[in-house]
Amino acid sequence: MQTSGSGSRNPGNDTRAPIGSDPRSDAVAHRAPIPVRRPDLALSPTLPRYWNGGRPFATHFFDALSSTFPDGEASFVRSVQHYRGRIEDPELARAVQAFVGQEAQHRKQHGAHLDLLLGQGYSGLAKRNRITRASLRLFERHAPRAALASTASLEHLTAILARRLLGDSERWCGEMDPRMAALLRWHALEEAEHKAVAFDVLAAVAPGYGRRVMALVGNSLGLAIEVLDRTVYMLWKDGLLFRRETWREGWDFLLGRDGFLRGLGADYRAWFRRDFHPDDEDDRPLIEHWRNRFAA
């Protein structure tokens, strides 16, 4: 598999833009409509405990990430809507409305997945979410500009992961239960579609290089700790935490030669350029490909 700073891509299905195209100017000059989908993903208690190829760590990594989304997505919506009245660009205002609609669906669908995890006995996730929910509300109330910058930076992280997931989907989703593969692919597509919305709101109402740099640094550390904590908790509940093979699998899955997080550095570091914009990385061909797949 070929890896690069732009994420892995199937060399037989290169979705990069033609040389000479300018994704930023095209996207900013005219924002393509962002659809709000309401998928029926049919998640049910029949979902296997280890739905990602029977691998506990690879499954619980995505379980942990998914379990943060219901409250995280709600916070994203609140942080952007806080400044809705100050958005003068009508196209950006429409994009914000679509962003809110997509994030509401993400909260709903990942909430259904969280309910399944609670039903499997991982009740500690609910406690963690109660703490997260209260912390986010406090943060938004007392530091709304920082909360908006936090949303924009987390959207950068999710856009990178979405590009990785969709760019070589068979590799990352091919062994998943089809219901979870559909959930993650759908979510990844919509993250790619609205990746610039929160950033553009931030640029319009609360610009500041230092603020957005600090937001990404803080959120990178915080999200890593949160996902690792939840993954460790679920492995502990399963009685697998102290097994060597569990951590060997985890290392190979995340950081091994072709690991899920390998090769993402250039995309991540792009945020620290003063002239950065999410549309610098042209995801339009990837978005079009997956829109057609979902339509079919």
Residue frames as qw, qx, qy, qz and C-alpha x, y, z in Angstrom:
[[0.000, 0.887, 0.462, 0.000, 0.00, 0.00, 0.00],
 [0.395, 0.402, -0.023, 0.826, 1.27, 3.45, -0.85],
 [0.338, -0.788, -0.424, 0.291, 1.16, 5.99, 1.95],
 [0.346, 0.406, 0.031, 0.845, 1.78, 9.70, 1.92],
 [0.041, -0.130, -0.422, 0.896, 0.97, 12.82, 3.85],
 [0.471, -0.001, -0.186, -0.863, -2.36, 12.98, 2.05],
 [0.746, -0.036, 0.509, -0.428, -3.40, 9.55, 3.27],
 [0.359, -0.098, 0.878, 0.302, -3.43, 6.21, 1.50],
 [0.613, 0.452, -0.032, -0.647, -5.15, 5.88, -1.85],
 [0.821, 0.169, 0.540, 0.083, -5.85, 2.97, -4.08],
 [0.178, -0.448, 0.493, 0.724, -3.42, 3.46, -6.97],
 [0.167, 0.266, 0.835, 0.452, -5.99, 1.95, -9.30],
 [0.072, -0.803, -0.563, -0.182, -8.53, 4.58, -8.33],
 [0.386, -0.091, -0.161, 0.904, -6.57, 7.82, -7.98],
 [0.031, -0.824, -0.566, -0.032, -9.00, 10.47, -6.80],
 [0.346, -0.477, -0.028, 0.807, -6.63, 13.42, -6.80],
 [0.359, 0.846, 0.192, -0.344, -7.51, 16.58, -8.70],
 [0.741, 0.533, 0.122, 0.391, -5.90, 17.31, -12.08],
 [0.535, -0.236, -0.019, 0.811, -2.67, 19.26, -12.04],
 [0.096, 0.223, 0.238, 0.941, -3.35, 22.97, -12.24],
 [0.375, -0.669, -0.549, -0.331, -6.73, 22.87, -10.49],
 [0.062, 0.309, -0.430, 0.846, -7.24, 25.23, -7.58],
 [0.374, -0.461, -0.805, -0.015, -9.58, 23.61, -5.07],
 [0.206, -0.440, -0.465, 0.740, -9.48, 26.51, -2.62],
 [0.123, 0.188, -0.168, -0.960, -10.49, 29.19, -5.12],
 [0.364, -0.207, -0.735, -0.533, -13.23, 27.00, -6.58],
 [0.388, -0.445, -0.784, 0.192, -14.66, 26.05, -3.21],
 [0.165, -0.438, -0.361, 0.806, -14.57, 29.53, -1.71],
 [0.140, 0.084, -0.339, -0.927, -15.89, 31.24, -4.82],
 [0.689, -0.107, -0.276, -0.662, -18.89, 28.91, -4.93],
 [0.328, -0.246, 0.840, -0.355, -19.67, 26.48, -2.16],
 [0.405, -0.070, -0.821, -0.397, -21.12, 23.28, -3.47],
 [0.682, -0.411, -0.015, -0.605, -24.40, 22.39, -1.72],
 [0.022, 0.265, -0.910, 0.319, -23.93, 20.07, 1.24],
 [0.630, -0.268, -0.542, -0.487, -26.67, 17.42, 1.39],
 [0.407, -0.325, 0.638, -0.567, -28.23, 16.30, 4.66],
 [0.557, 0.034, -0.784, -0.271, -28.76, 12.54, 4.53],
 [0.633, -0.334, 0.418, -0.560, -30.87, 10.44, 6.87],
 [0.451, 0.274, -0.832, -0.173, -29.51, 6.93, 6.45],
 [0.875, -0.299, 0.102, -0.367, -31.12, 3.80, 7.80],
 [0.226, 0.599, -0.763, 0.091, -28.08, 1.88, 9.02],
 [0.885, -0.157, -0.334, -0.285, -30.00, -0.90, 10.76],
 [0.172, 0.411, -0.767, 0.461, -27.68, -1.23, 13.75],
 [0.812, -0.367, -0.196, -0.409, -28.99, -3.87, 16.13],
 [0.603, -0.594, 0.506, -0.164, -27.87, -6.04, 19.07],
 [0.964, 0.170, 0.179, 0.099, -26.88, -8.70, 16.53],
 [0.357, 0.842, -0.367, 0.169, -23.76, -6.63, 15.81],
 [0.870, -0.057, -0.366, 0.326, -20.76, -8.80, 16.81],
 [0.515, -0.807, -0.012, 0.289, -18.71, -7.61, 19.76],
 [0.389, -0.496, 0.466, 0.621, -15.57, -7.62, 17.58],
 [0.618, 0.679, 0.351, -0.184, -17.09, -6.38, 14.35],
 [0.275, 0.858, -0.381, -0.209, -13.80, -5.27, 12.79],
 [0.632, 0.448, -0.631, -0.022, -12.45, -8.55, 11.43],
 [0.872, -0.342, -0.347, 0.050, -12.72, -10.22, 14.83],
 [0.541, 0.246, -0.353, 0.722, -9.91, -8.00, 16.15],
 [0.388, -0.721, -0.501, 0.279, -10.55, -6.59, 19.65],
 [0.330, -0.471, -0.017, 0.818, -8.18, -3.60, 19.50],
 [0.078, 0.091, 0.509, 0.852, -9.12, -2.54, 15.97],
 [0.240, -0.620, -0.690, -0.287, -12.79, -2.82, 16.92],
 [0.404, -0.732, -0.423, 0.348, -12.54, -0.95, 20.19],
 [0.310, -0.187, 0.131, 0.923, -10.44, 1.84, 18.69],
 [0.129, -0.299, -0.494, -0.806, -13.37, 2.72, 16.43],
 [0.427, -0.633, -0.646, -0.019, -15.86, 1.99, 19.23],
 [0.424, -0.501, -0.282, 0.700, -14.01, 4.48, 21.43],
 [0.112, -0.034, 0.273, 0.955, -13.93, 7.13, 18.72],
 [0.256, -0.443, -0.656, -0.555, -17.60, 6.57, 17.91],
 [0.434, -0.607, -0.626, 0.225, -18.61, 6.84, 21.57],
 [0.276, -0.375, -0.147, 0.873, -17.24, 10.40, 21.74],
 [0.085, 0.236, 0.516, 0.819, -19.31, 11.60, 18.79],
 [0.182, -0.715, -0.656, -0.158, -22.80, 12.07, 20.29],
 [0.328, -0.836, -0.219, 0.382, -21.65, 14.76, 22.72],
 [0.423, -0.299, 0.325, 0.791, -18.83, 15.98, 20.52],
 [0.159, 0.397, 0.618, 0.659, -21.08, 16.60, 17.52],
 [0.201, -0.841, -0.502, -0.020, -23.61, 18.42, 19.71],
 [0.412, -0.686, -0.001, 0.600, -20.82, 20.70, 20.93],
 [0.360, 0.030, 0.496, 0.790, -19.68, 21.36, 17.35],
 [0.014, 0.662, 0.613, 0.431, -23.18, 22.50, 16.46],
 [0.325, -0.864, -0.326, 0.206, -23.51, 24.79, 19.48],
 [0.469, -0.486, 0.156, 0.720, -20.10, 26.39, 18.94],
 [0.233, 0.178, 0.545, 0.785, -20.90, 27.26, 15.32],
 [0.116, -0.718, -0.611, -0.312, -24.50, 28.32, 15.93],
 [0.390, -0.664, -0.287, 0.570, -23.31, 30.70, 18.67],
 [0.176, -0.441, 0.250, 0.844, -21.97, 32.93, 15.87],
 [0.367, 0.458, 0.749, 0.308, -24.70, 32.30, 13.32],
 [0.098, 0.914, 0.360, -0.159, -26.04, 35.85, 13.58],
 [0.188, -0.799, 0.288, 0.493, -22.67, 37.32, 12.64],
 [0.514, 0.014, 0.703, 0.491, -22.28, 35.41, 9.37],
 [0.295, 0.631, -0.003, -0.718, -22.81, 37.84, 6.49],
 [0.162, 0.297, -0.781, -0.526, -21.94, 35.56, 3.56],
 [0.782, 0.048, 0.104, -0.612, -25.24, 33.92, 2.48],
 [0.787, 0.273, -0.543, -0.104, -23.45, 30.87, 1.02],
 [0.235, 0.266, -0.790, 0.500, -21.57, 30.32, 4.25],
 [0.498, -0.107, 0.420, -0.751, -24.84, 30.70, 6.15],
 [0.873, 0.142, -0.194, -0.424, -26.39, 27.95, 4.00],
 [0.609, 0.317, -0.702, 0.190, -23.31, 25.78, 4.55],
 [0.115, -0.256, 0.689, -0.668, -23.68, 26.26, 8.31],
 [0.740, -0.008, 0.167, -0.652, -27.30, 25.13, 8.11],
 [0.867, 0.237, -0.411, -0.154, -26.24, 21.98, 6.24],
 [0.311, 0.387, -0.740, 0.454, -23.36, 21.44, 8.69],
 [0.429, -0.200, 0.531, -0.702, -25.86, 21.52, 11.56],
 [0.867, 0.112, -0.041, -0.484, -28.11, 19.04, 9.76],
 [0.737, 0.331, -0.584, 0.073, -25.29, 16.60, 9.02],
 [0.126, 0.347, -0.737, 0.566, -23.88, 16.78, 12.54],
 [0.639, -0.150, 0.332, -0.678, -27.33, 16.16, 14.01],
 [0.923, 0.169, -0.235, -0.255, -27.53, 12.94, 12.00],
 [0.511, 0.398, -0.683, 0.337, -24.02, 11.93, 13.11],
 [0.255, -0.315, 0.613, -0.678, -25.08, 12.41, 16.72],
 [0.822, -0.011, 0.119, -0.556, -28.19, 10.28, 16.17],
 [0.880, 0.271, -0.380, -0.082, -26.46, 7.39, 14.38],
 [0.413, 0.366, -0.691, 0.466, -23.46, 7.24, 16.71],
 [0.460, -0.301, 0.451, -0.704, -25.87, 7.51, 19.63],
 [0.930, 0.034, -0.088, -0.356, -27.49, 4.30, 18.38],
 [0.726, 0.327, -0.550, 0.253, -24.06, 2.66, 18.28],
 [0.018, -0.424, 0.606, -0.672, -23.31, 3.93, 21.79],
 [0.753, -0.210, 0.200, -0.590, -26.55, 2.34, 23.00],
 [0.931, 0.151, -0.327, -0.056, -25.34, -1.00, 21.63],
 [0.450, 0.407, -0.607, 0.513, -22.02, -0.61, 23.45],
 [0.365, -0.365, 0.471, -0.715, -23.83, 0.17, 26.71],
 [0.901, -0.049, -0.010, -0.431, -25.97, -2.91, 26.14],
 [0.819, 0.276, -0.473, 0.172, -22.81, -4.98, 25.78],
 [0.759, -0.518, -0.285, 0.272, -21.79, -3.96, 29.28],
 [0.512, 0.181, -0.093, 0.835, -19.51, -0.96, 28.70],
 [0.224, -0.860, -0.458, -0.015, -21.42, 1.24, 31.14],
 [0.492, -0.522, -0.015, 0.696, -18.31, 3.30, 31.91],
 [0.291, 0.280, 0.430, 0.807, -18.73, 5.03, 28.56],
 [0.187, -0.800, -0.478, -0.312, -21.90, 6.71, 29.83],
 [0.520, -0.746, -0.152, 0.387, -20.04, 8.10, 32.85],
 [0.488, -0.160, 0.281, 0.810, -17.26, 9.40, 30.65],
 [0.124, 0.510, 0.513, 0.679, -19.80, 11.08, 28.39],
 [0.321, -0.858, -0.400, -0.005, -21.54, 12.77, 31.32],
 [0.516, -0.593, 0.049, 0.617, -18.22, 14.29, 32.36],
 [0.374, 0.094, 0.466, 0.797, -17.42, 15.30, 28.79],
 [0.005, -0.714, -0.572, -0.404, -20.87, 16.85, 28.31],
 [0.371, -0.869, -0.249, 0.212, -20.59, 19.01, 31.41],
 [0.519, -0.416, 0.227, 0.711, -17.03, 20.09, 30.53],
 [0.303, 0.307, 0.543, 0.721, -18.00, 21.06, 26.99],
 [0.123, -0.842, -0.483, -0.207, -20.99, 23.10, 28.16],
 [0.456, -0.781, -0.066, 0.421, -18.77, 24.99, 30.60],
 [0.496, -0.163, 0.400, 0.753, -16.12, 25.57, 27.93],
 [0.187, 0.536, 0.575, 0.589, -18.64, 26.89, 25.40],
 [0.234, -0.884, -0.404, -0.006, -20.26, 29.19, 27.94],
 [0.426, -0.816, 0.059, 0.385, -17.06, 30.85, 29.15],
 [0.253, -0.511, 0.540, 0.619, -14.85, 30.69, 26.03],
 [0.720, 0.538, 0.364, -0.242, -17.01, 30.68, 22.89],
 [0.424, 0.796, -0.385, -0.197, -14.21, 31.76, 20.55],
 [0.146, -0.476, 0.867, -0.019, -11.92, 29.04, 21.88],
 [0.645, 0.170, 0.703, -0.246, -14.79, 26.55, 21.54],
 [0.674, 0.691, 0.042, -0.257, -15.24, 27.52, 17.88],
 [0.222, 0.722, -0.650, -0.083, -11.50, 27.16, 17.27],
 [0.434, -0.237, 0.854, -0.163, -11.67, 23.78, 18.99],
 [0.748, 0.421, 0.439, -0.265, -14.45, 22.70, 16.63],
 [0.544, 0.774, -0.263, -0.189, -12.50, 23.84, 13.56],
 [0.004, -0.610, 0.792, -0.014, -9.37, 21.97, 14.71],
 [0.562, -0.022, 0.802, -0.201, -11.28, 18.77, 15.44],
 [0.729, 0.597, 0.188, -0.276, -12.89, 19.03, 12.02],
 [0.308, 0.741, -0.582, -0.132, -9.36, 19.10, 10.61],
 [0.274, -0.336, 0.893, -0.118, -8.55, 15.87, 12.44],
 [0.672, 0.280, 0.629, -0.273, -11.75, 14.16, 11.32],
 [0.608, 0.722, -0.134, -0.303, -11.16, 15.28, 7.73],
 [0.104, 0.609, -0.783, -0.074, -7.73, 13.63, 7.79],
 [0.409, -0.071, 0.889, -0.194, -9.18, 10.38, 9.16],
 [0.685, 0.517, 0.338, -0.387, -12.02, 10.54, 6.64],
 [0.464, 0.721, -0.438, -0.270, -9.54, 10.88, 3.78],
 [0.086, -0.410, 0.907, -0.038, -7.62, 7.88, 5.08],
 [0.538, 0.153, 0.763, -0.324, -10.77, 5.77, 5.48],
 [0.665, 0.625, 0.241, -0.329, -12.27, 6.62, 2.09],
 [0.260, 0.759, -0.516, -0.300, -9.02, 6.77, 0.15],
 [0.315, 0.261, -0.909, -0.076, -8.39, 3.05, 0.67],
 [0.666, -0.238, 0.177, -0.684, -11.76, 1.90, 1.90],
 [0.907, 0.041, -0.387, -0.160, -11.38, -1.77, 1.08],
 [0.503, 0.277, -0.650, 0.498, -8.27, -2.00, 3.21],
 [0.065, -0.198, 0.545, -0.812, -9.77, -0.28, 6.26],
 [0.612, 0.011, 0.272, -0.743, -13.42, -1.33, 5.99],
 [0.587, 0.217, -0.674, -0.393, -13.29, -4.57, 4.03],
 [0.396, -0.042, -0.891, 0.217, -13.28, -6.79, 7.14],
 [0.234, -0.019, 0.452, -0.860, -15.86, -4.80, 9.06],
 [0.261, 0.495, 0.806, -0.190, -19.44, -5.84, 9.65],
 [0.229, 0.451, 0.507, 0.698, -21.26, -4.19, 6.72],
 [0.225, -0.870, -0.426, -0.101, -23.42, -2.10, 9.05],
 [0.473, -0.739, 0.029, 0.479, -20.44, -0.51, 10.77],
 [0.474, 0.011, 0.449, 0.757, -18.62, -0.09, 7.46],
 [0.092, 0.692, 0.524, 0.488, -21.65, 1.82, 6.17],
 [0.362, -0.884, -0.248, 0.159, -21.75, 4.00, 9.30],
 [0.520, -0.552, 0.201, 0.620, -18.08, 4.94, 9.07],
 [0.396, 0.205, 0.529, 0.722, -18.05, 5.50, 5.31],
 [0.020, -0.814, -0.489, -0.313, -21.15, 7.69, 5.46],
 [0.409, -0.859, -0.106, 0.287, -19.74, 9.72, 8.34],
 [0.553, -0.302, 0.335, 0.701, -16.38, 10.06, 6.60],
 [0.303, 0.501, 0.533, 0.611, -18.03, 11.31, 3.40],
 [0.142, -0.906, -0.345, -0.200, -19.89, 14.02, 5.27],
 [0.539, -0.688, 0.063, 0.482, -16.79, 15.05, 7.20],
 [0.483, 0.011, 0.442, 0.756, -15.08, 15.56, 3.85],
 [0.123, 0.693, 0.536, 0.467, -18.07, 17.53, 2.54],
 [0.244, -0.926, -0.190, -0.216, -18.26, 20.01, 5.43],
 [0.773, -0.179, -0.206, 0.572, -14.60, 20.07, 6.51],
 [0.334, 0.253, -0.003, 0.908, -14.21, 23.82, 5.82],
 [0.257, -0.751, -0.438, -0.422, -17.42, 25.14, 7.38],
 [0.591, -0.743, -0.215, 0.231, -16.31, 25.63, 10.98],
 [0.591, -0.155, 0.126, 0.781, -12.93, 26.95, 9.79],
 [0.157, 0.465, 0.363, 0.792, -14.62, 29.55, 7.57],
 [0.401, -0.822, -0.347, -0.208, -16.90, 30.64, 10.41],
 [0.670, -0.542, -0.078, 0.502, -13.83, 30.98, 12.64],
 [0.465, 0.089, 0.244, 0.846, -12.03, 33.04, 9.98],
 [0.035, -0.645, -0.419, -0.638, -15.08, 35.29, 9.63],
 [0.463, -0.795, -0.215, -0.329, -15.87, 36.00, 13.27],
 [0.624, -0.743, 0.239, 0.033, -12.82, 35.16, 15.42],
 [0.779, 0.511, -0.269, 0.243, -9.63, 34.96, 13.34],
 [0.339, -0.814, 0.450, -0.140, -6.31, 34.45, 15.06],
 [0.657, 0.413, -0.630, 0.029, -3.37, 32.20, 14.23],
 [0.018, 0.353, -0.790, 0.501, -2.36, 31.56, 17.82],
 [0.658, -0.056, 0.392, -0.640, -5.88, 30.56, 18.83],
 [0.905, 0.250, -0.147, -0.311, -6.22, 27.91, 16.14],
 [0.493, 0.457, -0.708, 0.216, -2.70, 26.55, 16.71],
 [0.204, -0.277, 0.733, -0.587, -3.36, 26.12, 20.42],
 [0.791, 0.060, 0.174, -0.584, -6.71, 24.52, 19.64],
 [0.845, 0.314, -0.412, -0.136, -5.17, 21.81, 17.49],
 [0.288, 0.410, -0.765, 0.405, -2.34, 21.09, 19.91],
 [0.394, -0.187, 0.605, -0.667, -4.73, 20.81, 22.83],
 [0.839, 0.150, 0.087, -0.515, -7.29, 18.75, 20.98],
 [0.673, 0.403, -0.619, -0.038, -4.72, 16.39, 19.51],
 [0.117, 0.279, -0.822, 0.482, -3.50, 15.53, 22.98],
 [0.508, -0.033, 0.477, -0.716, -6.97, 15.46, 24.50],
 [0.838, 0.229, -0.163, -0.468, -8.52, 13.28, 21.82],
 [0.557, 0.359, -0.743, 0.094, -5.62, 10.83, 21.89],
 [0.070, -0.189, 0.787, -0.582, -5.95, 10.45, 25.66],
 [0.643, 0.079, 0.283, -0.707, -9.74, 10.13, 25.47],
 [0.824, 0.281, -0.357, -0.338, -9.75, 7.49, 22.75],
 [0.430, 0.324, -0.804, 0.254, -6.94, 5.51, 24.39],
 [0.277, -0.156, 0.662, -0.679, -8.70, 5.64, 27.76],
 [0.771, 0.143, 0.144, -0.604, -11.94, 4.31, 26.28],
 [0.736, 0.357, -0.557, -0.142, -10.15, 1.65, 24.27],
 [0.202, 0.302, -0.826, 0.431, -8.23, 0.48, 27.35],
 [0.497, -0.077, 0.496, -0.708, -11.44, 0.45, 29.40],
 [0.853, 0.201, -0.084, -0.474, -13.27, -1.78, 26.91],
 [0.630, 0.364, -0.681, 0.090, -10.30, -4.14, 26.58],
 [0.063, -0.269, 0.760, -0.588, -10.15, -4.34, 30.39],
 [0.696, 0.023, 0.293, -0.655, -13.86, -5.16, 30.56],
 [0.861, 0.306, -0.305, -0.267, -13.23, -7.96, 28.04],
 [0.834, -0.438, 0.321, 0.100, -10.32, -9.36, 30.07],
 [0.820, 0.440, 0.119, 0.347, -7.91, -8.67, 27.20],
 [0.002, -0.988, 0.138, -0.067, -6.01, -5.65, 28.48],
 [0.403, -0.721, 0.559, 0.070, -2.94, -7.46, 29.81],
 [0.886, 0.156, 0.408, 0.156, -2.47, -9.88, 26.94],
 [0.343, -0.454, 0.446, 0.691, 0.61, -9.34, 24.80],
 [0.315, 0.292, 0.743, 0.513, -1.22, -10.23, 21.59],
 [0.070, 0.868, 0.478, -0.119, -3.76, -7.45, 22.25],
 [0.141, -0.871, 0.129, 0.452, -1.09, -4.77, 22.22],
 [0.393, -0.180, 0.679, 0.593, 0.79, -6.36, 19.35],
 [0.272, 0.595, 0.702, 0.281, -2.41, -6.14, 17.34],
 [0.039, -0.932, -0.266, 0.244, -2.94, -2.56, 18.48],
 [0.303, -0.632, 0.374, 0.608, 0.56, -1.48, 17.47],
 [0.349, 0.082, 0.752, 0.553, 0.29, -3.11, 14.06],
 [0.176, 0.730, 0.650, 0.114, -3.16, -1.63, 13.48],
 [0.059, -0.964, -0.165, 0.199, -2.30, 1.95, 14.44],
 [0.101, -0.899, 0.363, 0.224, 1.43, 2.45, 14.04],
 [0.778, -0.086, 0.550, 0.289, 2.80, -0.57, 12.20],
 [0.355, -0.122, 0.539, 0.754, 4.33, -0.38, 8.76],
 [0.107, -0.340, -0.581, -0.732, 0.93, 0.16, 7.12],
 [0.128, -0.421, -0.733, 0.519, -0.87, 1.32, 10.27],
 [0.081, 0.804, 0.575, 0.130, -3.99, 3.47, 10.23],
 [0.188, -0.948, -0.070, 0.248, -2.18, 6.52, 11.62],
 [0.597, -0.282, 0.389, 0.643, 1.04, 6.16, 9.62],
 [0.356, 0.246, 0.509, 0.744, 1.76, 8.70, 6.91],
 [0.043, -0.842, -0.520, -0.138, -0.66, 11.36, 8.15],
 [0.477, -0.485, -0.150, 0.718, 1.95, 13.84, 9.34],
 [0.205, 0.080, 0.321, 0.921, 1.97, 16.18, 6.35],
 [0.243, -0.608, -0.569, -0.498, -1.81, 16.56, 6.38],
 [0.522, -0.685, -0.430, 0.269, -1.74, 17.19, 10.12],
 [0.466, -0.363, -0.016, 0.807, 1.09, 19.75, 9.99],
 [0.188, 0.463, 0.455, 0.737, -0.60, 21.72, 7.20],
 [0.304, -0.830, -0.465, -0.038, -2.80, 23.32, 9.87],
 [0.522, -0.635, -0.069, 0.566, 0.21, 25.19, 11.22],
 [0.367, 0.245, 0.337, 0.832, 0.77, 27.17, 8.00],
 [0.065, 0.382, 0.288, -0.876, -0.46, 30.71, 8.43],
 [0.405, 0.254, -0.331, -0.813, -2.20, 30.57, 5.04],
 [0.072, 0.075, 0.994, 0.025, -3.80, 27.16, 5.64],
 [0.622, 0.078, 0.034, -0.778, -7.32, 26.45, 4.46],
 [0.680, -0.026, 0.710, -0.182, -9.06, 23.03, 4.59],
 [0.770, 0.583, 0.200, -0.166, -9.71, 23.15, 0.86],
 [0.048, 0.745, -0.620, -0.242, -5.98, 23.19, 0.12],
 [0.238, -0.116, 0.959, 0.099, -6.32, 19.41, 0.03],
 [0.519, 0.150, -0.316, -0.780, -8.72, 18.74, -2.83],
 [0.327, 0.032, 0.916, -0.230, -11.17, 16.05, -1.76],
 [0.578, 0.350, -0.014, -0.737, -13.69, 16.78, -4.52],
 [0.553, 0.255, -0.715, -0.343, -12.93, 13.65, -6.58],
 [0.145, 0.007, -0.932, 0.332, -13.09, 11.50, -3.46],
 [0.356, 0.258, 0.477, -0.761, -16.39, 13.10, -2.44],
 [0.600, 0.331, -0.296, -0.666, -17.86, 12.62, -5.90],
 [0.399, 0.179, -0.893, -0.103, -16.82, 8.98, -5.98],
 [0.062, -0.145, -0.887, 0.434, -18.47, 8.23, -2.65],
 [0.447, 0.289, 0.211, -0.820, -21.57, 10.28, -3.38],
 [0.607, 0.259, -0.539, -0.524, -22.06, 8.10, -6.44],
 [0.297, 0.067, -0.941, 0.147, -21.46, 4.96, -4.40],
 [0.166, 0.221, 0.696, -0.663, -24.09, 5.97, -1.85],
 [0.522, 0.317, -0.071, -0.789, -26.54, 7.04, -4.53],
 [0.538, 0.208, -0.739, -0.348, -26.19, 3.62, -6.13]]
